Amino acid sequence: MAEGPSRGALREEAADLFARPFPVAVDGRIAGVAWDAAARALTVSLSDAGEGAHRLSAPARTWPDGVVARCDGAEVEVKPASIPGRVDVPCAGSTLVLGPA
């Protein structure tokens, strides 16, 4: 069987750019999303947040040592989702921040 063309080496800068976290699904409405690259912190502003968990993308490339989450300033539990690179976080407040552990 013949091998296909090589894709070449991983372009680190491009990989870092595309490995940004984002909200996947929220219990409520998203009022805003901000990414602070220097602090490696994702802030999701919520309105009408419910009591359920929010699912967020948490790329290992961005946070190789894991993540911590804060809901309105208080640390909350982060559970790995069934899909690698995703986490479930409870937050019935208005500001959810995901950052490096």
KOLRO-735992 format. One line per 3 residues: number of its first residue (from 1); their letters; for each residue x negated, y, z negated of C-alpha. Coordinates in steps of 0.05 Angstrom, whole numbers, plus 32768, in hexadecimal, padded with zeros to 4 digits. Layout:
REM KOLRO-735992
NUM = a = X Y Z | ...
This chain:
REM KOLRO-735992
1 = mae = 8000 8000 8000 | 7FE4 8044 8014 | 7FDC 807A 7FE0
4 = gps = 7FFE 80BD 7FEA | 7FDB 8100 7FEB | 7FBA 8118 7FAB
7 = rga = 7FDD 8150 7F87 | 7F9B 816C 7F6F | 7F87 8183 7F2A
10 = lre = 7FB9 81A1 7EFA | 7FB9 81EC 7EFE | 7FB7 81FD 7EB4
13 = eaa = 7FD1 8245 7EBA | 800C 822F 7EE4 | 801C 81F6 7EB4
16 = dlf = 801B 8226 7E79 | 804A 8255 7E9D | 807D 821F 7EAB
19 = arp = 8079 81FF 7E66 | 80A0 8236 7E45 | 80D8 8224 7E14
22 = fpv = 8120 8236 7E20 | 8166 8228 7E03 | 8183 81EA 7E23
25 = avd = 81C8 81EA 7E01 | 81E3 8214 7DC8 | 8220 820E 7D9B
28 = gri = 823A 8254 7DA7 | 8224 828A 7DD8 | 81DF 82A3 7DE9
31 = agv = 81D9 82EE 7DDE | 8190 82F2 7DF2 | 814F 82CB 7DFB
34 = awd = 8109 82E5 7DF0 | 80C5 82C3 7DF8 | 8088 82DF 7DD3
37 = aaa = 804D 82BE 7DF6 | 8019 82D8 7DC5 | 803E 82BB 7D89
40 = ral = 8059 8280 7DB1 | 809E 828F 7D94 | 80E2 8286 7DB5
43 = tvs = 811A 82B1 7D98 | 8161 82A1 7DAA | 8196 82D4 7D96
46 = lsd = 81DA 82B2 7D8B | 8221 82CA 7D86 | 825B 82A0 7D6D
49 = age = 822A 8269 7D58 | 824C 8229 7D40 | 8237 81F7 7D0B
52 = gah = 821A 81C7 7D3F | 81D1 81C0 7D55 | 81B2 81E7 7D8D
55 = rls = 8185 81C2 7DBF | 8145 81E5 7DD3 | 810C 81D4 7E01
58 = apa = 80CC 81CC 7DD8 | 8094 81BA 7E08 | 8058 8197 7DE8
61 = rtw = 802C 81C0 7E16 | 8045 81FF 7DF3 | 8047 81E2 7DAD
64 = pdg = 8017 81A6 7DAA | 801C 81A3 7D5D | 8068 81A7 7D5B
67 = vva = 8099 81DE 7D4B | 80BC 8200 7D11 | 80FF 8222 7D15
70 = rcd = 811E 825B 7CEF | 8168 826F 7CEE | 8171 82B7 7CD8
73 = gae = 812C 82B3 7CB7 | 8138 8271 7C90 | 8112 8233 7CA6
76 = vev = 8140 81FC 7CC0 | 8135 81B3 7CD3 | 811C 81A3 7D19
79 = kpa = 8131 815F 7D34 | 8113 8140 7D73 | 8148 8136 7DA8
82 = sip = 8150 80F6 7DD0 | 812D 8118 7E0B | 80E2 8125 7E01
85 = grv = 80D0 816F 7DFC | 8114 8182 7DDF | 8129 818F 7D97
88 = dvp = 816B 8198 7D73 | 8170 81D0 7D41 | 81AB 81E5 7D15
91 = cag = 81B9 8230 7D10 | 81FD 824F 7D01 | 81DC 8294 7CFE
94 = stl = 81CB 82C8 7D32 | 8180 82C0 7D3C | 815C 827E 7D49
97 = vlg = 8110 827F 7D4F | 80E6 8244 7D66 | 809B 824A 7D5C
100 = pa = 805B 8222 7D51 | 8055 81F4 7D14
